[in-house]
Amino acid sequence: MASYARSAHLAVLGPTNTGKTHLAIERMCGHSSGLIGFPLRLLAREVYDRVVRIKGADQVALLTGEERILPPNARYVMATAEAMPTRGGVGSLKDFAFVGVDEIQLAADPERGHIFTDRMLHAQGREETMLLGSASMAPLVRELLPKTEIISRPRFSTLSYAGSRKLSRLPRRSAIVAFSVEEVYRVAEMLRRFRGGAAVVMGALSPATRNAQVAMFEAG
C-alpha cells in the first residue's frame, strides 16, 4: 500500500475479480472529494450505493444518462464515463482530490473509445488519479502516460468454463446472459418454473425497475 501512496498517478491493471474497483473506492474515500467514471450505469449505481453507506447520502452524487442524484453539498461523484463532469461542472465543486476511470481498455471500443481515451488523457485528480483496466493496456499507458506508475493485480480466484448445464441444475444466484429480449424473458420464465424466481435486467428498463431487480437478485 505504501507504493500507492507514493504516486499521484496510477494505473491499476489486471483481470476481472482482482479488487481494482474496491481499491479505487477505498482510495477515493480517503480523500476530501472524488470522482469515478464507470462503463455501465448499473455499476455506477452499485458503487454509489456503497459510497452512500460510507459517506452518507448528502455527500454522494450519481450522474448517468438516465439518473441524476446531485445533493447540493456532494463531494463524491459516481458517473458513467460519458457523464463525468469537467472542472466546475458539478455544483460548487471546482475539481476533485481523487479521480478514477474504470475499464480503460474500452479506449479500443469503436463506439465509445474516444470517450475513454479522452478520460485517460485528461481526467486528473488534484491529489491522486487512478486508471483501472485490463493488463493488456500496460503498453499503451506507458506510451501515452509515461509518468504513470503501473500496478499489476493478480486474480483472487480461478475463472474457468464449466461447460453446458441445464437451467434446472444451475446454483442459486447464477447470472445468465442472453442476447435478445425474447431469449431473456424465455430463460427467466423457465427459471421461475424451475427455481421459483429470477431477476431480469435490460437496458430498456427504467432505472427504478433495474435497481429493484438488482436488489432482488442481491437479496437472494
Backbone as JSON, one array per atom type, in Angstrom:
{
  "sequence": "MASYARSAHLAVLGPTNTGKTHLAIERMCGHSSGLIGFPLRLLAREVYDRVVRIKGADQVALLTGEERILPPNARYVMATAEAMPTRGGVGSLKDFAFVGVDEIQLAADPERGHIFTDRMLHAQGREETMLLGSASMAPLVRELLPKTEIISRPRFSTLSYAGSRKLSRLPRRSAIVAFSVEEVYRVAEMLRRFRGGAAVVMGALSPATRNAQVAMFEAG",
  "N": [[0.82, -1.21, 0.0], [2.08, 1.16, 0.54], [3.31, 1.85, -1.8], [1.2, 2.77, -3.41], [0.51, 5.13, -2.12], [2.65, 6.71, -2.66], [2.68, 7.61, -5.28], [1.16, 9.95, -7.51], [-0.23, 9.4, -9.77], [-1.68, 6.63, -11.0], [-1.92, 3.46, -12.65], [-3.88, 0.8, -12.31], [-3.79, -2.41, -13.11], [-5.15, -5.45, -14.41], [-6.8, -8.72, -14.54], [-10.4, -9.43, -14.38], [-12.08, -9.52, -11.17], [-10.06, -8.82, -9.31], [-10.07, -6.95, -7.4], [-9.81, -4.27, -8.13], [-11.71, -2.16, -8.45], [-12.7, -2.0, -5.84], [-10.39, -1.16, -4.52], [-10.11, 1.4, -5.67], [-12.41, 2.69, -4.68], [-11.85, 2.63, -1.96], [-9.51, 4.21, -1.88], [-10.51, 6.65, -2.88], [-12.37, 7.37, -0.9], [-10.7, 8.07, 1.11], [-9.92, 10.61, 0.52], [-10.69, 14.16, 0.37], [-12.55, 14.73, -1.57], [-14.02, 13.22, -4.51], [-14.15, 11.52, -7.72], [-15.38, 9.01, -9.81], [-15.42, 7.39, -12.9], [-17.44, 5.13, -14.7], [-18.03, 2.23, -16.85], [-20.63, 1.3, -17.06], [-24.09, 1.9, -16.35], [-25.36, 0.49, -14.28], [-23.21, -0.38, -12.74], [-22.14, 2.06, -11.88], [-24.3, 2.85, -10.31], [-24.33, 0.82, -8.37], [-21.86, 1.23, -7.04], [-22.31, 3.83, -6.17], [-24.32, 3.35, -4.23], [-22.77, 1.93, -2.38], [-20.88, 3.85, -1.57], [-22.54, 5.77, -0.49], [-23.35, 4.44, 1.82], [-21.01, 4.64, 3.24], [-20.27, 7.38, 3.33], [-22.62, 8.86, 3.52], [-25.8, 9.99, 2.29], [-26.05, 12.68, 1.63], [-23.58, 13.44, 0.8], [-22.88, 12.3, -1.58], [-23.03, 11.93, -5.11], [-24.78, 10.86, -8.08], [-24.35, 10.41, -11.46], [-25.63, 9.66, -14.48], [-26.66, 8.7, -17.81], [-29.35, 8.44, -17.41], [-30.04, 8.79, -14.73], [-29.88, 11.3, -12.24], [-28.65, 12.25, -9.42], [-28.02, 14.65, -7.26], [-26.95, 15.99, -4.59], [-26.76, 19.19, -2.93], [-24.34, 19.64, -1.53], [-22.61, 17.64, -2.31], [-19.66, 15.7, -2.34], [-18.51, 13.53, -3.46], [-18.6, 11.81, -6.47], [-20.22, 9.51, -8.49], [-20.21, 8.27, -11.72], [-21.2, 7.56, -15.13], [-18.79, 7.06, -17.74], [-19.25, 8.81, -19.88], [-20.76, 10.76, -18.63], [-19.12, 11.97, -16.82], [-18.22, 14.81, -14.99], [-16.67, 17.87, -16.1], [-14.11, 20.13, -14.95], [-15.52, 22.27, -12.58], [-18.07, 21.55, -13.26], [-20.03, 20.39, -11.65], [-22.23, 21.31, -9.27], [-20.85, 23.07, -6.56], [-18.33, 22.16, -6.85], [-15.08, 22.59, -7.87], [-12.92, 21.1, -8.64], [-11.58, 17.76, -8.2], [-10.22, 15.91, -5.52], [-9.52, 13.26, -5.83], [-9.53, 11.26, -8.74], [-10.89, 8.69, -10.69], [-10.88, 6.28, -13.36], [-12.65, 3.69, -14.71], [-12.21, 0.47, -16.3], [-10.47, 1.02, -18.56], [-9.67, -0.19, -20.9], [-11.68, 0.02, -22.71], [-11.06, 2.09, -24.33], [-10.38, 1.13, -26.76], [-12.74, 0.54, -27.98], [-14.95, 0.7, -30.76], [-17.18, 2.46, -30.72], [-17.31, 3.82, -28.23], [-14.76, 4.42, -27.62], [-13.43, 6.9, -27.99], [-14.35, 8.44, -25.88], [-13.33, 7.15, -23.56], [-10.61, 7.29, -24.12], [-10.23, 10.06, -24.06], [-10.84, 10.5, -21.33], [-8.79, 9.03, -20.1], [-6.57, 10.56, -20.86], [-7.11, 13.16, -19.95], [-8.63, 13.32, -17.56], [-8.04, 14.27, -14.36], [-7.03, 13.98, -11.03], [-6.76, 16.2, -8.26], [-5.04, 15.44, -6.23], [-4.69, 12.69, -6.52], [-4.77, 10.31, -9.14], [-6.35, 7.57, -10.66], [-6.26, 4.94, -12.87], [-8.09, 2.22, -14.09], [-8.05, -1.11, -15.3], [-7.66, -3.61, -17.93], [-4.8, -5.8, -18.07], [-3.73, -5.76, -20.57], [-3.56, -3.15, -21.33], [-1.21, -2.03, -20.52], [1.14, -1.5, -22.25], [0.12, 0.66, -23.81], [-0.5, 2.57, -21.86], [2.07, 3.1, -20.92], [3.13, 4.31, -23.18], [1.43, 6.55, -23.73], [1.15, 7.82, -21.27], [3.7, 8.27, -19.76], [4.66, 8.9, -17.2], [3.08, 7.61, -15.44], [2.56, 5.34, -12.81], [2.53, 1.86, -12.94], [0.58, -0.66, -11.58], [0.29, -4.06, -11.04], [-2.33, -6.41, -10.66], [-3.05, -9.51, -9.25], [-5.38, -12.18, -10.02], [-7.99, -13.0, -7.71], [-9.29, -15.4, -7.63], [-9.83, -18.48, -9.47], [-10.89, -18.42, -12.83], [-12.99, -20.29, -14.77], [-14.32, -22.27, -17.49], [-17.36, -23.86, -17.26], [-18.78, -25.48, -18.92], [-21.68, -26.76, -20.76], [-24.87, -26.61, -19.14], [-27.86, -27.7, -17.59], [-30.68, -25.56, -17.09], [-32.22, -26.13, -14.88], [-30.42, -27.15, -13.11], [-28.68, -25.21, -12.35], [-26.83, -23.41, -9.89], [-28.23, -21.41, -7.2], [-28.56, -17.84, -7.59], [-27.03, -17.56, -9.85], [-25.7, -15.94, -12.77], [-27.05, -15.25, -15.89], [-26.5, -14.65, -19.28], [-28.24, -13.38, -22.0], [-29.05, -12.8, -25.49], [-31.12, -11.48, -26.74], [-34.28, -9.81, -26.38], [-36.48, -11.53, -26.34], [-35.25, -13.97, -25.72], [-34.22, -13.44, -23.18], [-36.58, -13.16, -21.62], [-37.68, -15.68, -22.04], [-35.81, -17.43, -20.84], [-35.93, -16.42, -18.23], [-38.57, -17.06, -17.51], [-38.47, -19.85, -17.55], [-36.64, -20.29, -15.48], [-38.1, -19.31, -13.34], [-40.05, -21.26, -13.17], [-38.52, -23.53, -12.63], [-36.91, -22.79, -10.4], [-38.24, -20.93, -8.88], [-37.88, -18.15, -8.98], [-36.57, -15.21, -10.66], [-34.42, -12.55, -11.49], [-34.57, -9.84, -13.75], [-32.63, -7.93, -15.91], [-32.33, -5.33, -18.13], [-31.25, -2.98, -20.64], [-33.37, -1.47, -21.6], [-35.16, -1.16, -19.55], [-36.57, 0.94, -16.99], [-34.63, 3.11, -14.8], [-35.48, 2.83, -12.07], [-36.82, 0.35, -12.12], [-34.74, -1.38, -12.96], [-32.95, -1.06, -10.79], [-34.52, -2.14, -8.75], [-34.72, -4.8, -9.59], [-32.05, -5.61, -9.44], [-31.65, -5.34, -6.68], [-33.37, -7.32, -5.79], [-32.11, -9.63, -6.81], [-29.68, -9.49, -5.35], [-30.64, -9.9, -2.83], [-31.14, -12.54, -2.79]],
  "CA": [[0.0, 0.0, 0.0], [2.95, 2.33, 0.55], [3.58, 2.2, -3.2], [0.07, 3.54, -3.9], [0.53, 6.45, -1.51], [3.81, 7.45, -3.12], [2.49, 8.12, -6.63], [-0.07, 10.7, -7.7], [-0.9, 8.94, -10.99], [-1.54, 5.18, -11.01], [-2.74, 2.57, -13.48], [-4.01, -0.49, -11.64], [-4.18, -3.25, -14.24], [-5.25, -6.88, -14.15], [-8.07, -9.3, -14.99], [-11.55, -9.22, -13.5], [-12.03, -10.12, -9.83], [-8.77, -8.57, -8.66], [-10.26, -5.93, -6.38], [-9.41, -2.95, -8.6], [-12.74, -1.17, -8.12], [-12.71, -1.86, -4.38], [-9.24, -0.32, -4.17], [-10.4, 2.78, -6.06], [-13.38, 3.23, -3.73], [-11.13, 2.83, -0.7], [-8.61, 5.35, -2.02], [-11.31, 7.85, -3.04], [-12.99, 7.72, 0.37], [-9.67, 8.65, 1.96], [-9.69, 11.98, 0.09], [-11.76, 15.1, 0.72], [-13.55, 14.7, -2.63], [-13.61, 12.23, -5.51], [-14.97, 11.23, -8.88], [-15.01, 7.8, -10.54], [-16.21, 7.14, -14.09], [-17.64, 3.71, -14.93], [-18.55, 1.94, -18.18], [-22.03, 0.84, -17.03], [-24.98, 2.6, -15.41], [-25.61, -0.33, -13.09], [-22.01, -0.37, -11.9], [-22.11, 3.37, -11.22], [-25.33, 2.83, -9.27], [-23.89, -0.08, -7.29], [-20.82, 1.9, -6.27], [-22.98, 4.94, -5.5], [-24.96, 2.83, -3.02], [-21.72, 1.58, -1.43], [-20.26, 5.05, -1.03], [-23.56, 6.37, 0.36], [-23.29, 3.78, 3.13], [-19.78, 5.06, 3.92], [-20.16, 8.83, 3.49], [-23.92, 9.5, 3.73], [-26.45, 10.36, 1.03], [-25.88, 14.11, 1.31], [-22.22, 13.67, 0.34], [-22.58, 11.48, -2.76], [-23.84, 12.2, -6.29], [-24.8, 9.85, -9.14], [-24.61, 11.02, -12.75], [-25.62, 8.76, -15.64], [-27.54, 9.22, -18.85], [-30.75, 8.3, -17.01], [-30.25, 9.2, -13.35], [-29.09, 12.44, -11.77], [-28.84, 12.49, -8.0], [-26.97, 15.64, -7.02], [-27.13, 16.82, -3.4], [-26.05, 20.48, -3.05], [-23.01, 19.61, -0.94], [-21.95, 16.37, -2.66], [-18.21, 15.77, -2.54], [-18.09, 12.31, -4.16], [-19.46, 11.65, -7.64], [-20.13, 8.29, -9.29], [-20.77, 8.65, -13.01], [-20.74, 6.84, -16.31], [-17.67, 7.79, -18.34], [-19.77, 9.9, -20.69], [-21.36, 11.8, -17.78], [-18.14, 12.53, -15.89], [-18.18, 16.27, -15.13], [-15.4, 18.56, -16.24], [-13.87, 21.03, -13.81], [-16.56, 23.27, -12.39], [-19.32, 21.13, -13.87], [-20.98, 19.83, -10.69], [-22.47, 22.08, -8.06], [-19.79, 24.0, -6.17], [-17.03, 21.51, -6.98], [-14.21, 23.12, -8.91], [-12.13, 19.95, -9.07], [-11.7, 16.63, -7.29], [-8.94, 15.47, -4.98], [-9.27, 11.94, -6.42], [-10.29, 10.93, -9.94], [-10.64, 7.35, -11.2], [-11.58, 5.86, -14.58], [-12.71, 2.23, -14.69], [-12.25, -0.27, -17.56], [-9.88, 1.89, -19.58], [-9.48, -0.9, -22.17], [-12.73, 0.43, -23.64], [-10.49, 3.06, -25.26], [-10.29, 0.47, -28.06], [-14.09, 0.27, -28.49], [-15.23, 1.55, -31.92], [-18.21, 3.46, -30.48], [-17.1, 4.6, -27.02], [-13.33, 4.55, -27.38], [-12.98, 8.29, -27.9], [-14.67, 8.93, -24.54], [-12.38, 6.59, -22.59], [-9.3, 7.85, -24.43], [-10.23, 11.41, -23.51], [-10.77, 10.45, -19.87], [-7.44, 8.6, -19.75], [-5.59, 11.62, -21.11], [-7.42, 14.46, -19.38], [-9.23, 13.29, -16.22], [-6.94, 14.39, -13.4], [-7.33, 14.33, -9.66], [-5.85, 17.21, -7.7], [-4.05, 14.77, -5.4], [-4.43, 11.33, -6.98], [-5.51, 9.83, -10.31], [-6.23, 6.12, -10.76], [-6.85, 4.31, -14.04], [-8.31, 0.8, -13.82], [-8.36, -1.81, -16.54], [-7.02, -4.87, -18.29], [-3.34, -5.79, -18.16], [-3.36, -5.51, -21.97], [-3.41, -1.71, -21.53], [0.08, -1.57, -20.0], [1.98, -0.83, -23.26], [-0.47, 1.94, -24.22], [-0.33, 3.51, -20.75], [3.48, 3.51, -20.91], [3.39, 5.18, -24.32], [0.68, 7.8, -23.65], [1.27, 8.43, -19.94], [4.95, 7.66, -19.29], [4.92, 9.16, -15.78], [2.12, 6.85, -14.64], [3.06, 4.11, -12.18], [1.64, 0.73, -13.24], [0.47, -1.68, -10.53], [-0.38, -5.27, -11.53], [-3.13, -7.08, -9.63], [-3.37, -10.9, -9.59], [-6.76, -12.58, -9.8], [-8.22, -13.6, -6.41], [-9.81, -16.75, -7.78], [-9.68, -19.03, -10.82], [-12.05, -18.33, -13.69], [-12.95, -21.42, -15.7], [-15.56, -22.55, -18.21], [-17.95, -25.06, -16.66], [-19.47, -26.28, -19.92], [-23.14, -26.64, -20.82], [-25.55, -27.09, -17.94], [-29.31, -27.48, -17.63], [-31.14, -24.46, -16.24], [-32.76, -26.67, -13.62], [-29.32, -27.55, -12.23], [-27.83, -24.07, -12.02], [-26.92, -22.98, -8.49], [-28.94, -20.17, -6.97], [-27.84, -16.59, -7.79], [-26.2, -17.57, -11.05], [-26.0, -14.89, -13.74], [-27.19, -15.79, -17.25], [-26.53, -13.59, -20.29], [-28.95, -13.71, -23.23], [-28.73, -11.8, -26.49], [-32.32, -10.87, -27.31], [-35.33, -9.61, -25.37], [-37.28, -12.75, -26.29], [-34.5, -15.01, -25.01], [-34.16, -13.06, -21.77], [-37.83, -13.5, -20.94], [-37.87, -17.14, -22.1], [-34.97, -18.02, -19.8], [-36.45, -16.01, -16.92], [-39.78, -17.83, -17.23], [-38.05, -21.21, -17.22], [-36.02, -20.26, -14.15], [-39.17, -19.16, -12.34], [-40.7, -22.56, -13.03], [-37.6, -24.5, -12.02], [-36.28, -22.35, -9.16], [-39.15, -20.07, -8.12], [-37.7, -16.71, -9.15], [-35.47, -14.73, -11.48], [-34.35, -11.1, -11.69], [-34.31, -9.52, -15.15], [-32.04, -6.61, -16.09], [-32.07, -4.96, -19.53], [-31.06, -1.54, -20.8], [-34.63, -0.79, -21.9], [-35.94, -0.96, -18.33], [-36.35, 2.22, -16.32], [-33.66, 2.99, -13.7], [-36.11, 2.32, -10.85], [-37.08, -1.07, -12.31], [-33.45, -2.08, -12.95], [-32.43, -1.06, -9.42], [-35.33, -3.07, -7.97], [-34.35, -6.15, -9.99], [-30.73, -5.88, -8.86], [-31.84, -5.53, -5.24], [-34.0, -8.64, -5.61], [-31.06, -10.62, -7.01], [-28.72, -9.44, -4.24], [-31.31, -10.4, -1.62], [-31.26, -14.0, -2.88]],
  "C": [[0.85, 1.26, 0.0], [3.24, 2.8, -0.87], [2.47, 3.07, -3.76], [0.16, 4.98, -3.39], [1.64, 7.32, -2.08], [3.56, 8.14, -4.46], [1.16, 8.83, -6.76], [-0.86, 10.2, -8.9], [-0.63, 7.45, -11.15], [-2.4, 4.55, -12.09], [-2.72, 1.21, -12.81], [-4.61, -1.47, -12.64], [-4.19, -4.72, -13.86], [-6.58, -7.41, -14.64], [-9.21, -8.96, -14.05], [-11.34, -9.94, -12.18], [-10.64, -10.0, -9.21], [-8.87, -7.44, -7.64], [-9.89, -4.52, -6.81], [-10.43, -1.87, -8.21], [-12.82, -0.93, -6.63], [-11.57, -0.97, -3.92], [-9.52, 1.14, -4.5], [-11.38, 3.44, -5.09], [-12.69, 3.55, -2.41], [-10.24, 4.06, -0.77], [-9.41, 6.65, -2.1], [-11.87, 8.31, -1.7], [-11.98, 8.27, 1.38], [-9.34, 10.09, 1.61], [-10.89, 12.86, 0.46], [-12.85, 15.17, -0.34], [-13.08, 13.7, -3.68], [-14.63, 12.02, -6.59], [-14.47, 9.94, -9.51], [-15.98, 7.64, -11.72], [-16.24, 5.66, -14.41], [-18.18, 3.47, -16.33], [-20.04, 1.64, -18.22], [-22.83, 1.63, -16.0], [-25.17, 1.8, -14.13], [-24.4, -0.36, -12.16], [-21.87, 0.97, -11.17], [-23.11, 3.42, -10.08], [-24.91, 1.97, -8.09], [-22.84, 0.59, -6.41], [-21.38, 3.12, -5.54], [-23.6, 4.48, -4.18], [-23.92, 2.49, -1.95], [-21.13, 2.82, -0.78], [-21.25, 5.82, -0.15], [-23.53, 5.76, 1.75], [-22.06, 4.23, 3.93], [-19.83, 6.54, 4.28], [-21.49, 9.53, 3.8], [-24.48, 10.04, 2.43], [-26.23, 11.81, 0.65], [-24.51, 14.42, 0.74], [-21.92, 13.06, -1.03], [-23.55, 11.78, -3.89], [-23.74, 11.03, -7.27], [-25.19, 10.55, -10.44], [-24.5, 9.98, -13.85], [-26.53, 9.38, -16.69], [-29.0, 9.19, -18.46], [-31.04, 8.8, -15.6], [-29.33, 10.37, -13.0], [-29.48, 12.71, -10.32], [-27.7, 13.41, -7.57], [-27.28, 16.5, -5.79], [-26.28, 18.09, -3.5], [-24.61, 20.43, -2.56], [-22.24, 18.32, -1.25], [-20.46, 16.59, -2.91], [-17.67, 14.56, -3.3], [-19.1, 12.02, -5.27], [-19.17, 10.33, -8.32], [-20.85, 8.56, -10.6], [-20.41, 7.61, -14.07], [-19.65, 7.7, -16.95], [-18.14, 8.99, -19.14], [-20.27, 11.06, -19.84], [-20.38, 12.41, -16.79], [-18.06, 14.04, -16.08], [-16.77, 16.78, -15.35], [-15.25, 19.49, -15.05], [-14.95, 22.11, -13.75], [-17.93, 22.84, -12.87], [-20.36, 20.61, -12.91], [-21.07, 20.72, -9.46], [-21.35, 23.08, -7.8], [-18.41, 23.39, -6.33], [-16.25, 22.1, -8.15], [-13.31, 22.02, -9.48], [-12.28, 18.87, -8.02], [-10.31, 16.22, -6.8], [-8.53, 14.13, -5.6], [-10.13, 11.78, -7.66], [-9.89, 9.53, -10.4], [-11.44, 7.1, -12.47], [-11.49, 4.34, -14.64], [-12.79, 1.66, -16.1], [-11.7, 0.54, -18.73], [-9.6, 1.16, -20.9], [-10.58, -0.6, -23.17], [-12.27, 1.59, -24.54], [-10.38, 2.47, -26.66], [-11.66, 0.2, -28.68], [-14.41, 1.22, -29.64], [-16.22, 2.68, -31.63], [-17.89, 4.37, -29.29], [-15.63, 4.9, -26.77], [-12.85, 5.98, -27.23], [-13.25, 8.89, -26.53], [-13.62, 8.45, -23.54], [-10.95, 7.08, -22.86], [-9.18, 9.26, -23.87], [-10.1, 11.4, -22.0], [-9.39, 10.01, -19.4], [-6.45, 9.76, -19.82], [-5.84, 12.87, -20.28], [-8.07, 14.44, -18.0], [-8.11, 13.25, -15.18], [-7.47, 14.73, -12.02], [-6.31, 15.33, -9.13], [-4.73, 16.55, -6.9], [-3.7, 13.37, -5.91], [-5.34, 10.99, -8.15], [-5.28, 8.34, -10.43], [-6.98, 5.61, -11.99], [-6.94, 2.82, -13.79], [-8.61, 0.09, -15.12], [-7.59, -3.09, -16.73], [-5.5, -4.7, -18.36], [-2.86, -5.5, -19.58], [-3.12, -4.03, -22.25], [-2.03, -1.19, -21.11], [0.96, -0.9, -21.06], [1.44, 0.54, -23.67], [-0.31, 2.99, -23.12], [1.11, 4.01, -20.72], [3.77, 4.51, -22.03], [2.72, 6.55, -24.16], [0.92, 8.56, -22.35], [2.53, 7.9, -19.27], [5.25, 7.89, -17.81], [3.99, 8.38, -14.85], [2.77, 5.58, -14.08], [2.05, 2.99, -12.43], [1.74, -0.31, -12.12], [-0.28, -2.86, -11.12], [-1.1, -5.94, -10.38], [-3.41, -8.51, -10.06], [-4.83, -11.21, -9.3], [-6.9, -13.28, -8.44], [-8.67, -15.05, -6.52], [-9.66, -17.19, -9.23], [-10.99, -18.89, -11.59], [-11.97, -19.45, -14.72], [-14.33, -21.64, -16.33], [-16.12, -23.88, -17.72], [-18.65, -25.95, -17.68], [-20.97, -26.08, -19.87], [-23.78, -27.22, -19.56], [-27.03, -26.79, -18.07], [-29.7, -26.35, -16.68], [-31.62, -24.96, -14.89], [-31.67, -27.03, -12.63], [-28.38, -26.4, -11.88], [-27.94, -23.75, -10.53], [-27.65, -21.67, -8.37], [-28.01, -18.98, -7.16], [-26.79, -16.7, -8.88], [-26.62, -16.41, -11.94], [-25.99, -15.49, -15.14], [-27.29, -14.61, -18.22], [-27.24, -14.11, -21.53], [-28.83, -12.54, -24.2], [-29.93, -11.29, -27.29], [-33.35, -10.74, -26.21], [-36.14, -10.89, -25.22], [-36.57, -13.84, -25.49], [-34.38, -14.71, -23.53], [-35.43, -13.49, -21.05], [-38.12, -15.0, -20.98], [-37.08, -17.83, -21.0], [-35.51, -17.68, -18.42], [-37.69, -16.82, -16.54], [-39.44, -19.27, -16.86], [-37.44, -21.28, -15.83], [-37.08, -20.1, -13.06], [-39.88, -20.49, -12.11], [-39.81, -23.55, -12.29], [-37.2, -24.1, -10.59], [-37.13, -21.39, -8.34], [-38.95, -18.58, -8.29], [-36.52, -16.38, -10.04], [-35.55, -13.21, -11.56], [-33.96, -10.84, -13.13], [-33.78, -8.1, -15.25], [-31.76, -6.4, -17.57], [-31.97, -3.45, -19.63], [-32.36, -0.79, -21.03], [-35.49, -0.53, -20.67], [-35.63, 0.41, -17.73], [-35.33, 2.04, -15.21], [-34.26, 2.4, -12.43], [-36.36, 0.81, -10.95], [-35.79, -1.87, -12.27], [-32.91, -2.17, -11.53], [-33.2, -2.05, -8.56], [-34.98, -4.51, -8.3], [-33.0, -6.54, -9.43], [-30.84, -6.13, -7.37], [-32.45, -6.89, -4.94], [-32.97, -9.75, -5.78], [-30.1, -10.66, -5.82], [-29.32, -9.97, -2.94], [-31.54, -11.91, -1.69], [-32.51, -14.49, -3.56]]
}
